[in-house]
């Protein structure tokens, strides 16, 4: 069981609870498919073995091969508009009959329109765009561009951060699950603690998260030759929301030391936080923004970086050079997603839903001592489970119980850092569906509370 307590991200899939879950969903067809999945795919942490076998999806729901439906509050952060959104699918079908693929030597109208749209949505001179087939590749392009722009190769990032799974991305990331047993990685990466007010090295001081920004400046001055600071504006996995003061200090520090501020908004852009981009909550301009996941409308793999116009200085270097660099299908899906958000005032809905979630989750906190803290913004929420509110000891086993109890009753989400229930439903979710999901969650927390 030691492996359970070492788990920091994703499903806890090595304990006896996983086997108990298989007993719940057991039937010959599902068991057979899961066996074949384990037989033919390379096994890896955080995804193998699998939970269930999906057959279809629609709206906020995933449906397995036996017809069981899950409300999906995870979705790998691609499902801003839910699954198989008719507006996105219609646009993709139209494009399939015209130009499904564009070789790299050529451009196409959807790609140009999307690049222009992203630039129009950004502040200041953030208007130079490159596309990629995935968020990891967007991070790679941003790191390359930062080296060219600054002439410096060193990077500061955060412990526990995730920026992708390639060797350069895990070098910049801070999660052990991705770096262990890999040997030498990208040189010149310095990591600092993430801004946390509930737990963490500076939390006990009681002076907010600004000391984490001060630590950034300390490292930049002591290390020297730092070219970039890569960070999620709001950390998605366990929902860490920095203060206005933190981001004001970070922007000042990066500007003063000529360090490019690279924001990873791959999992949280496009309305998840109640703004089109999370940095809009803080009123500052980044230097490079990395986008992905939901950019593809929940259908196509699509990512991008958006950089300052003055950074268009890499003409002699291939920053990306991907086969699907200017995907017409990915571009059409992205444009449809953005159009639907704007035309239906989805951001206003998300902000109204946020207040509802805040009130309801705080009620649960007041009722159950298992909940140590509730953190959230827009439709991104973290419920931190603890054995004791005084010591803040992580309730890892209890979090696992909550997850499986919810799955039994048709609610899917992920557990982060071993004890944080992370809730990120589709932005199109109805109030009735939110209410139903929270009722399922409360029942599971009630069950797990007897374990404390």
One Martini backbone bead per residue (centre of mass of N, CA, C, O) as a GRO file, in nm:
protein
  452
    1UNK     BB    1   0.049   0.067  -0.004
    2UNK     BB    2   0.278   0.279  -0.048
    3UNK     BB    3   0.209   0.374  -0.336
    4UNK     BB    4  -0.036   0.543  -0.261
    5UNK     BB    5   0.126   0.768  -0.093
    6UNK     BB    6   0.309   0.844  -0.356
    7UNK     BB    7   0.081   0.954  -0.494
    8UNK     BB    8   0.019   1.272  -0.690
    9UNK     BB    9  -0.125   1.170  -0.966
   10UNK     BB   10  -0.408   1.062  -1.043
   11UNK     BB   11  -0.481   0.752  -1.038
   12UNK     BB   12  -0.523   0.495  -0.800
   13UNK     BB   13  -0.396   0.175  -0.944
   14UNK     BB   14  -0.255  -0.028  -0.691
   15UNK     BB   15  -0.490  -0.106  -0.525
   16UNK     BB   16  -0.759  -0.283  -0.398
   17UNK     BB   17  -0.977  -0.085  -0.510
   18UNK     BB   18  -0.949  -0.163  -0.806
   19UNK     BB   19  -1.053  -0.453  -0.777
   20UNK     BB   20  -1.327  -0.374  -0.661
   21UNK     BB   21  -1.419  -0.222  -0.914
   22UNK     BB   22  -1.420  -0.464  -1.109
   23UNK     BB   23  -1.654  -0.605  -0.957
   24UNK     BB   24  -1.871  -0.390  -1.021
   25UNK     BB   25  -1.820  -0.409  -1.359
   26UNK     BB   26  -1.858  -0.700  -1.405
   27UNK     BB   27  -1.815  -0.850  -1.729
   28UNK     BB   28  -1.721  -1.021  -1.997
   29UNK     BB   29  -1.678  -0.790  -2.200
   30UNK     BB   30  -1.519  -0.590  -2.027
   31UNK     BB   31  -1.297  -0.785  -1.931
   32UNK     BB   32  -1.192  -0.851  -2.213
   33UNK     BB   33  -1.104  -0.564  -2.298
   34UNK     BB   34  -0.914  -0.508  -2.056
   35UNK     BB   35  -0.726  -0.741  -2.119
   36UNK     BB   36  -0.642  -0.645  -2.402
   37UNK     BB   37  -0.530  -0.374  -2.319
   38UNK     BB   38  -0.307  -0.502  -2.132
   39UNK     BB   39  -0.178  -0.679  -2.366
   40UNK     BB   40  -0.111  -0.436  -2.603
   41UNK     BB   41  -0.021  -0.223  -2.405
   42UNK     BB   42   0.178  -0.020  -2.267
   43UNK     BB   43   0.272   0.030  -1.955
   44UNK     BB   44   0.165   0.305  -1.732
   45UNK     BB   45   0.157   0.555  -1.546
   46UNK     BB   46  -0.182   0.688  -1.492
   47UNK     BB   47  -0.334   0.457  -1.717
   48UNK     BB   48  -0.230   0.170  -1.612
   49UNK     BB   49  -0.497   0.058  -1.564
   50UNK     BB   50  -0.817   0.063  -1.661
   51UNK     BB   51  -1.151   0.136  -1.571
   52UNK     BB   52  -1.291   0.125  -1.865
   53UNK     BB   53  -1.528   0.090  -2.144
   54UNK     BB   54  -1.590   0.282  -2.413
   55UNK     BB   55  -1.860   0.377  -2.659
   56UNK     BB   56  -1.967   0.675  -2.574
   57UNK     BB   57  -2.073   1.028  -2.633
   58UNK     BB   58  -2.247   1.312  -2.458
   59UNK     BB   59  -2.185   1.596  -2.352
   60UNK     BB   60  -2.129   1.504  -2.009
   61UNK     BB   61  -2.113   1.204  -2.124
   62UNK     BB   62  -2.019   0.871  -2.052
   63UNK     BB   63  -2.028   0.545  -2.225
   64UNK     BB   64  -2.037   0.221  -2.187
   65UNK     BB   65  -2.073  -0.108  -2.310
   66UNK     BB   66  -2.329  -0.136  -2.084
   67UNK     BB   67  -2.458   0.179  -2.045
   68UNK     BB   68  -2.298   0.333  -1.853
   69UNK     BB   69  -2.305   0.654  -1.693
   70UNK     BB   70  -2.090   0.947  -1.696
   71UNK     BB   71  -2.004   1.222  -1.533
   72UNK     BB   72  -1.763   1.450  -1.666
   73UNK     BB   73  -1.501   1.591  -1.436
   74UNK     BB   74  -1.246   1.584  -1.651
   75UNK     BB   75  -1.161   1.532  -1.978
   76UNK     BB   76  -0.865   1.638  -2.009
   77UNK     BB   77  -0.958   1.941  -2.080
   78UNK     BB   78  -1.147   1.925  -2.369
   79UNK     BB   79  -1.471   1.982  -2.251
   80UNK     BB   80  -1.614   2.262  -2.272
   81UNK     BB   81  -1.854   2.145  -2.487
   82UNK     BB   82  -1.817   1.869  -2.459
   83UNK     BB   83  -1.959   1.603  -2.639
   84UNK     BB   84  -2.038   1.613  -2.956
   85UNK     BB   85  -2.077   1.890  -3.058
   86UNK     BB   86  -2.278   1.997  -3.309
   87UNK     BB   87  -2.124   2.250  -3.406
   88UNK     BB   88  -1.848   2.116  -3.440
   89UNK     BB   89  -1.926   1.872  -3.617
   90UNK     BB   90  -2.039   2.030  -3.856
   91UNK     BB   91  -1.775   2.180  -3.930
   92UNK     BB   92  -1.606   1.921  -3.975
   93UNK     BB   93  -1.773   1.794  -4.201
   94UNK     BB   94  -1.735   2.021  -4.401
   95UNK     BB   95  -1.419   2.006  -4.409
   96UNK     BB   96  -1.386   1.707  -4.501
   97UNK     BB   97  -1.504   1.786  -4.802
   98UNK     BB   98  -1.247   1.984  -4.865
   99UNK     BB   99  -0.989   2.000  -4.619
  100UNK     BB  100  -0.831   1.774  -4.406
  101UNK     BB  101  -0.538   1.843  -4.536
  102UNK     BB  102  -0.212   2.022  -4.490
  103UNK     BB  103   0.066   2.072  -4.614
  104UNK     BB  104   0.342   2.242  -4.496
  105UNK     BB  105   0.397   2.424  -4.764
  106UNK     BB  106   0.107   2.515  -4.681
  107UNK     BB  107  -0.182   2.690  -4.653
  108UNK     BB  108  -0.494   2.798  -4.484
  109UNK     BB  109  -0.778   2.950  -4.391
  110UNK     BB  110  -0.838   2.835  -4.105
  111UNK     BB  111  -0.553   2.890  -3.990
  112UNK     BB  112  -0.554   3.194  -4.031
  113UNK     BB  113  -0.811   3.255  -3.865
  114UNK     BB  114  -0.705   3.143  -3.596
  115UNK     BB  115  -0.457   3.317  -3.562
  116UNK     BB  116  -0.611   3.584  -3.563
  117UNK     BB  117  -0.803   3.522  -3.326
  118UNK     BB  118  -0.587   3.485  -3.104
  119UNK     BB  119  -0.464   3.767  -3.136
  120UNK     BB  120  -0.729   3.925  -3.072
  121UNK     BB  121  -0.758   3.800  -2.771
  122UNK     BB  122  -0.503   3.938  -2.712
  123UNK     BB  123  -0.281   4.135  -2.574
  124UNK     BB  124  -0.121   4.356  -2.734
  125UNK     BB  125   0.160   4.185  -2.910
  126UNK     BB  126  -0.001   3.908  -2.907
  127UNK     BB  127   0.029   3.768  -3.259
  128UNK     BB  128   0.217   3.513  -3.266
  129UNK     BB  129   0.180   3.192  -3.433
  130UNK     BB  130   0.181   2.837  -3.336
  131UNK     BB  131   0.126   2.510  -3.428
  132UNK     BB  132   0.011   2.193  -3.277
  133UNK     BB  133  -0.080   1.854  -3.180
  134UNK     BB  134   0.025   1.946  -2.880
  135UNK     BB  135   0.115   2.066  -2.571
  136UNK     BB  136   0.404   1.963  -2.553
  137UNK     BB  137   0.492   2.106  -2.818
  138UNK     BB  138   0.437   2.392  -2.721
  139UNK     BB  139   0.649   2.394  -2.501
  140UNK     BB  140   0.890   2.340  -2.684
  141UNK     BB  141   0.861   2.599  -2.854
  142UNK     BB  142   0.885   2.802  -2.621
  143UNK     BB  143   1.171   2.719  -2.528
  144UNK     BB  144   1.311   2.778  -2.793
  145UNK     BB  145   1.231   3.075  -2.827
  146UNK     BB  146   1.358   3.179  -2.564
  147UNK     BB  147   1.650   3.125  -2.647
  148UNK     BB  148   1.653   3.312  -2.893
  149UNK     BB  149   1.560   3.579  -2.761
  150UNK     BB  150   1.778   3.571  -2.501
  151UNK     BB  151   2.038   3.367  -2.508
  152UNK     BB  152   1.905   3.168  -2.289
  153UNK     BB  153   1.867   2.833  -2.130
  154UNK     BB  154   1.743   2.892  -1.866
  155UNK     BB  155   1.498   2.758  -1.623
  156UNK     BB  156   1.197   2.823  -1.448
  157UNK     BB  157   1.009   2.624  -1.219
  158UNK     BB  158   0.780   2.394  -1.068
  159UNK     BB  159   0.692   2.209  -0.836
  160UNK     BB  160   0.446   1.977  -0.952
  161UNK     BB  161   0.456   2.026  -1.240
  162UNK     BB  162   0.287   2.026  -1.571
  163UNK     BB  163   0.410   2.019  -1.942
  164UNK     BB  164   0.455   1.722  -2.017
  165UNK     BB  165   0.618   1.405  -2.164
  166UNK     BB  166   0.864   1.495  -2.272
  167UNK     BB  167   1.189   1.551  -2.208
  168UNK     BB  168   1.167   1.863  -2.202
  169UNK     BB  169   0.901   1.880  -2.032
  170UNK     BB  170   1.004   1.714  -1.780
  171UNK     BB  171   1.234   1.905  -1.718
  172UNK     BB  172   1.031   2.147  -1.653
  173UNK     BB  173   0.901   1.975  -1.469
  174UNK     BB  174   0.783   1.843  -1.118
  175UNK     BB  175   0.723   1.530  -1.169
  176UNK     BB  176   0.832   1.219  -1.082
  177UNK     BB  177   0.672   1.018  -1.269
  178UNK     BB  178   0.831   1.144  -1.532
  179UNK     BB  179   1.154   1.134  -1.429
  180UNK     BB  180   1.195   0.863  -1.345
  181UNK     BB  181   1.454   0.674  -1.494
  182UNK     BB  182   1.576   0.894  -1.725
  183UNK     BB  183   1.803   1.060  -1.648
  184UNK     BB  184   1.923   1.282  -1.835
  185UNK     BB  185   1.833   1.614  -1.879
  186UNK     BB  186   1.763   1.919  -1.914
  187UNK     BB  187   1.950   2.177  -1.877
  188UNK     BB  188   1.889   2.455  -1.659
  189UNK     BB  189   1.680   2.367  -1.429
  190UNK     BB  190   1.483   2.553  -1.198
  191UNK     BB  191   1.317   2.493  -0.889
  192UNK     BB  192   1.016   2.597  -0.730
  193UNK     BB  193   0.776   2.669  -0.530
  194UNK     BB  194   0.451   2.671  -0.514
  195UNK     BB  195   0.174   2.859  -0.475
  196UNK     BB  196   0.075   2.822  -0.127
  197UNK     BB  197  -0.168   2.849   0.154
  198UNK     BB  198  -0.234   2.566   0.293
  199UNK     BB  199   0.035   2.436   0.184
  200UNK     BB  200   0.380   2.462   0.257
  201UNK     BB  201   0.677   2.634   0.320
  202UNK     BB  202   0.496   2.929   0.359
  203UNK     BB  203   0.216   2.886   0.501
  204UNK     BB  204   0.284   2.931   0.813
  205UNK     BB  205   0.340   3.246   0.797
  206UNK     BB  206   0.067   3.404   0.692
  207UNK     BB  207   0.164   3.582   0.402
  208UNK     BB  208   0.093   3.420   0.175
  209UNK     BB  209   0.238   3.404  -0.174
  210UNK     BB  210   0.477   3.611  -0.213
  211UNK     BB  211   0.736   3.447  -0.127
  212UNK     BB  212   0.743   3.285  -0.395
  213UNK     BB  213   0.831   3.528  -0.565
  214UNK     BB  214   1.088   3.594  -0.410
  215UNK     BB  215   1.222   3.323  -0.481
  216UNK     BB  216   1.251   3.376  -0.777
  217UNK     BB  217   1.452   3.613  -0.752
  218UNK     BB  218   1.670   3.463  -0.600
  219UNK     BB  219   1.733   3.255  -0.825
  220UNK     BB  220   1.799   3.451  -1.053
  221UNK     BB  221   2.040   3.591  -0.902
  222UNK     BB  222   2.208   3.330  -0.826
  223UNK     BB  223   2.222   3.182  -1.109
  224UNK     BB  224   2.179   3.296  -1.372
  225UNK     BB  225   2.088   3.283  -1.703
  226UNK     BB  226   1.784   3.343  -1.716
  227UNK     BB  227   1.513   3.317  -1.968
  228UNK     BB  228   1.273   3.152  -1.807
  229UNK     BB  229   0.924   3.131  -1.692
  230UNK     BB  230   0.734   2.839  -1.620
  231UNK     BB  231   0.365   2.857  -1.586
  232UNK     BB  232   0.075   2.827  -1.433
  233UNK     BB  233  -0.158   3.047  -1.360
  234UNK     BB  234  -0.341   2.797  -1.280
  235UNK     BB  235  -0.350   2.514  -1.112
  236UNK     BB  236  -0.518   2.235  -1.213
  237UNK     BB  237  -0.491   1.973  -1.045
  238UNK     BB  238  -0.527   2.135  -0.732
  239UNK     BB  239  -0.615   2.427  -0.736
  240UNK     BB  240  -0.406   2.687  -0.763
  241UNK     BB  241  -0.460   3.034  -0.652
  242UNK     BB  242  -0.324   3.308  -0.706
  243UNK     BB  243  -0.253   3.620  -0.636
  244UNK     BB  244  -0.226   3.940  -0.728
  245UNK     BB  245   0.048   3.988  -0.588
  246UNK     BB  246   0.203   3.762  -0.716
  247UNK     BB  247   0.172   3.849  -1.018
  248UNK     BB  248   0.293   4.127  -0.988
  249UNK     BB  249   0.574   4.031  -0.898
  250UNK     BB  250   0.643   3.844  -1.135
  251UNK     BB  251   0.631   4.055  -1.358
  252UNK     BB  252   0.845   4.242  -1.239
  253UNK     BB  253   1.079   4.037  -1.230
  254UNK     BB  254   1.090   3.956  -1.529
  255UNK     BB  255   1.137   4.239  -1.640
  256UNK     BB  256   1.394   4.318  -1.477
  257UNK     BB  257   1.552   4.031  -1.579
  258UNK     BB  258   1.477   3.935  -1.867
  259UNK     BB  259   1.229   3.727  -1.833
  260UNK     BB  260   1.033   3.502  -1.967
  261UNK     BB  261   0.678   3.469  -1.959
  262UNK     BB  262   0.545   3.142  -1.943
  263UNK     BB  263   0.224   3.028  -2.017
  264UNK     BB  264   0.031   2.752  -1.898
  265UNK     BB  265  -0.304   2.708  -2.060
  266UNK     BB  266  -0.389   2.425  -2.161
  267UNK     BB  267  -0.619   2.341  -1.924
  268UNK     BB  268  -0.760   2.667  -1.867
  269UNK     BB  269  -0.868   2.770  -2.110
  270UNK     BB  270  -1.166   2.869  -2.247
  271UNK     BB  271  -1.352   2.937  -1.962
  272UNK     BB  272  -1.283   2.772  -1.704
  273UNK     BB  273  -1.243   3.057  -1.517
  274UNK     BB  274  -1.439   3.288  -1.671
  275UNK     BB  275  -1.223   3.321  -1.886
  276UNK     BB  276  -1.056   3.285  -2.165
  277UNK     BB  277  -0.812   3.368  -1.977
  278UNK     BB  278  -0.656   3.352  -1.675
  279UNK     BB  279  -0.479   3.621  -1.685
  280UNK     BB  280  -0.728   3.820  -1.684
  281UNK     BB  281  -0.760   3.826  -1.367
  282UNK     BB  282  -0.464   4.004  -1.338
  283UNK     BB  283  -0.368   4.227  -1.558
  284UNK     BB  284  -0.147   4.088  -1.745
  285UNK     BB  285   0.142   4.027  -1.954
  286UNK     BB  286   0.268   3.799  -2.130
  287UNK     BB  287   0.503   3.649  -2.364
  288UNK     BB  288   0.395   3.345  -2.353
  289UNK     BB  289   0.140   3.122  -2.483
  290UNK     BB  290  -0.002   2.808  -2.394
  291UNK     BB  291  -0.204   2.587  -2.596
  292UNK     BB  292  -0.491   2.346  -2.566
  293UNK     BB  293  -0.699   2.086  -2.576
  294UNK     BB  294  -0.980   2.270  -2.607
  295UNK     BB  295  -0.898   2.380  -2.891
  296UNK     BB  296  -1.032   2.105  -3.035
  297UNK     BB  297  -1.338   2.071  -2.928
  298UNK     BB  298  -1.313   1.757  -2.827
  299UNK     BB  299  -1.164   1.618  -3.103
  300UNK     BB  300  -0.896   1.766  -3.169
  301UNK     BB  301  -0.560   1.784  -3.198
  302UNK     BB  302  -0.467   2.102  -3.037
  303UNK     BB  303  -0.214   2.363  -3.058
  304UNK     BB  304  -0.038   2.659  -2.908
  305UNK     BB  305   0.138   2.962  -2.968
  306UNK     BB  306   0.170   3.297  -2.818
  307UNK     BB  307   0.352   3.581  -2.930
  308UNK     BB  308   0.538   3.830  -2.968
  309UNK     BB  309   0.611   4.016  -3.240
  310UNK     BB  310   0.927   4.054  -3.160
  311UNK     BB  311   0.969   3.718  -3.174
  312UNK     BB  312   1.016   3.717  -3.496
  313UNK     BB  313   1.345   3.546  -3.493
  314UNK     BB  314   1.320   3.218  -3.624
  315UNK     BB  315   1.365   3.166  -3.941
  316UNK     BB  316   1.629   2.952  -3.910
  317UNK     BB  317   1.421   2.784  -3.729
  318UNK     BB  318   1.265   2.484  -3.617
  319UNK     BB  319   1.024   2.484  -3.380
  320UNK     BB  320   0.840   2.246  -3.509
  321UNK     BB  321   0.766   2.078  -3.776
  322UNK     BB  322   0.475   1.960  -3.837
  323UNK     BB  323   0.261   1.775  -4.013
  324UNK     BB  324   0.008   1.917  -3.833
  325UNK     BB  325   0.049   2.237  -3.819
  326UNK     BB  326  -0.214   2.327  -4.027
  327UNK     BB  327  -0.494   2.220  -3.935
  328UNK     BB  328  -0.805   2.236  -4.059
  329UNK     BB  329  -0.963   2.077  -3.844
  330UNK     BB  330  -0.847   2.210  -3.590
  331UNK     BB  331  -0.927   2.500  -3.669
  332UNK     BB  332  -1.233   2.458  -3.693
  333UNK     BB  333  -1.279   2.357  -3.406
  334UNK     BB  334  -1.172   2.611  -3.265
  335UNK     BB  335  -1.362   2.819  -3.393
  336UNK     BB  336  -1.623   2.688  -3.294
  337UNK     BB  337  -1.566   2.706  -2.994
  338UNK     BB  338  -1.533   3.017  -2.982
  339UNK     BB  339  -1.802   3.095  -3.105
  340UNK     BB  340  -1.989   2.960  -2.895
  341UNK     BB  341  -1.895   3.113  -2.648
  342UNK     BB  342  -1.968   3.397  -2.756
  343UNK     BB  343  -2.269   3.358  -2.865
  344UNK     BB  344  -2.354   3.226  -2.555
  345UNK     BB  345  -2.225   3.352  -2.304
  346UNK     BB  346  -2.048   3.138  -2.127
  347UNK     BB  347  -1.897   3.308  -1.915
  348UNK     BB  348  -2.142   3.396  -1.748
  349UNK     BB  349  -2.229   3.113  -1.669
  350UNK     BB  350  -1.970   3.026  -1.522
  351UNK     BB  351  -1.985   3.248  -1.300
  352UNK     BB  352  -2.253   3.149  -1.185
  353UNK     BB  353  -2.159   2.860  -1.122
  354UNK     BB  354  -1.934   2.938  -0.925
  355UNK     BB  355  -2.117   3.042  -0.697
  356UNK     BB  356  -2.267   2.780  -0.656
  357UNK     BB  357  -2.019   2.604  -0.587
  358UNK     BB  358  -1.919   2.763  -0.345
  359UNK     BB  359  -2.165   2.728  -0.163
  360UNK     BB  360  -2.193   2.414  -0.170
  361UNK     BB  361  -1.898   2.340  -0.079
  362UNK     BB  362  -1.906   2.494   0.190
  363UNK     BB  363  -2.127   2.324   0.311
  364UNK     BB  364  -1.962   2.064   0.314
  365UNK     BB  365  -1.736   2.167   0.494
  366UNK     BB  366  -1.920   2.227   0.742
  367UNK     BB  367  -2.016   1.914   0.762
  368UNK     BB  368  -1.713   1.803   0.685
  369UNK     BB  369  -1.398   1.727   0.822
  370UNK     BB  370  -1.260   1.604   0.564
  371UNK     BB  371  -1.266   1.900   0.477
  372UNK     BB  372  -1.017   2.146   0.453
  373UNK     BB  373  -1.057   2.262   0.145
  374UNK     BB  374  -1.181   2.516  -0.084
  375UNK     BB  375  -1.114   2.552  -0.441
  376UNK     BB  376  -1.202   2.819  -0.686
  377UNK     BB  377  -1.287   2.872  -1.045
  378UNK     BB  378  -1.542   2.866  -1.203
  379UNK     BB  379  -1.499   2.524  -1.344
  380UNK     BB  380  -1.264   2.500  -1.099
  381UNK     BB  381  -1.221   2.238  -0.849
  382UNK     BB  382  -1.106   2.190  -0.504
  383UNK     BB  383  -1.106   1.909  -0.268
  384UNK     BB  384  -0.958   1.889   0.040
  385UNK     BB  385  -0.844   1.601   0.206
  386UNK     BB  386  -0.849   1.533   0.565
  387UNK     BB  387  -0.780   1.400   0.882
  388UNK     BB  388  -0.673   1.695   0.987
  389UNK     BB  389  -0.704   2.035   1.019
  390UNK     BB  390  -0.449   2.095   1.186
  391UNK     BB  391  -0.229   1.911   1.016
  392UNK     BB  392  -0.320   1.839   0.712
  393UNK     BB  393  -0.351   1.552   0.661
  394UNK     BB  394  -0.372   1.332   0.423
  395UNK     BB  395  -0.663   1.172   0.263
  396UNK     BB  396  -0.605   0.916   0.067
  397UNK     BB  397  -0.801   0.681   0.114
  398UNK     BB  398  -1.056   0.859   0.113
  399UNK     BB  399  -1.025   0.966  -0.178
  400UNK     BB  400  -1.055   0.690  -0.307
  401UNK     BB  401  -1.336   0.631  -0.202
  402UNK     BB  402  -1.475   0.872  -0.336
  403UNK     BB  403  -1.415   0.798  -0.627
  404UNK     BB  404  -1.555   0.513  -0.635
  405UNK     BB  405  -1.834   0.600  -0.536
  406UNK     BB  406  -1.885   0.789  -0.774
  407UNK     BB  407  -1.856   0.587  -1.002
  408UNK     BB  408  -2.092   0.406  -0.916
  409UNK     BB  409  -2.286   0.688  -0.952
  410UNK     BB  410  -2.177   0.857  -1.221
  411UNK     BB  411  -1.889   1.000  -1.127
  412UNK     BB  412  -1.616   1.172  -1.285
  413UNK     BB  413  -1.274   1.202  -1.166
  414UNK     BB  414  -0.987   1.340  -1.017
  415UNK     BB  415  -0.694   1.274  -0.824
  416UNK     BB  416  -0.482   1.500  -0.650
  417UNK     BB  417  -0.209   1.467  -0.453
  418UNK     BB  418  -0.396   1.217  -0.321
  419UNK     BB  419  -0.647   1.448  -0.192
  420UNK     BB  420  -0.772   1.596  -0.455
  421UNK     BB  421  -1.075   1.690  -0.566
  422UNK     BB  422  -1.129   1.729  -0.912
  423UNK     BB  423  -1.346   1.978  -1.073
  424UNK     BB  424  -1.423   1.967  -1.445
  425UNK     BB  425  -1.670   2.056  -1.613
  426UNK     BB  426  -1.856   2.130  -1.847
  427UNK     BB  427  -1.973   2.445  -1.951
  428UNK     BB  428  -2.272   2.321  -2.037
  429UNK     BB  429  -2.376   2.266  -1.778
  430UNK     BB  430  -2.629   2.221  -1.573
  431UNK     BB  431  -2.774   2.284  -1.274
  432UNK     BB  432  -2.893   2.003  -1.237
  433UNK     BB  433  -2.628   1.848  -1.285
  434UNK     BB  434  -2.466   1.977  -1.060
  435UNK     BB  435  -2.649   1.887  -0.830
  436UNK     BB  436  -2.621   1.584  -0.876
  437UNK     BB  437  -2.314   1.566  -0.842
  438UNK     BB  438  -2.305   1.680  -0.546
  439UNK     BB  439  -2.474   1.449  -0.426
  440UNK     BB  440  -2.274   1.226  -0.491
  441UNK     BB  441  -2.036   1.346  -0.339
  442UNK     BB  442  -2.162   1.355  -0.056
  443UNK     BB  443  -2.210   1.054  -0.024
  444UNK     BB  444  -1.907   0.981  -0.043
  445UNK     BB  445  -1.807   1.153   0.196
  446UNK     BB  446  -1.978   1.015   0.407
  447UNK     BB  447  -1.848   0.736   0.372
  448UNK     BB  448  -1.544   0.834   0.423
  449UNK     BB  449  -1.571   0.963   0.713
  450UNK     BB  450  -1.558   0.689   0.879
  451UNK     BB  451  -1.233   0.658   0.831
  452UNK     BB  452  -1.121   0.901   1.024
   0.00000   0.00000   0.00000
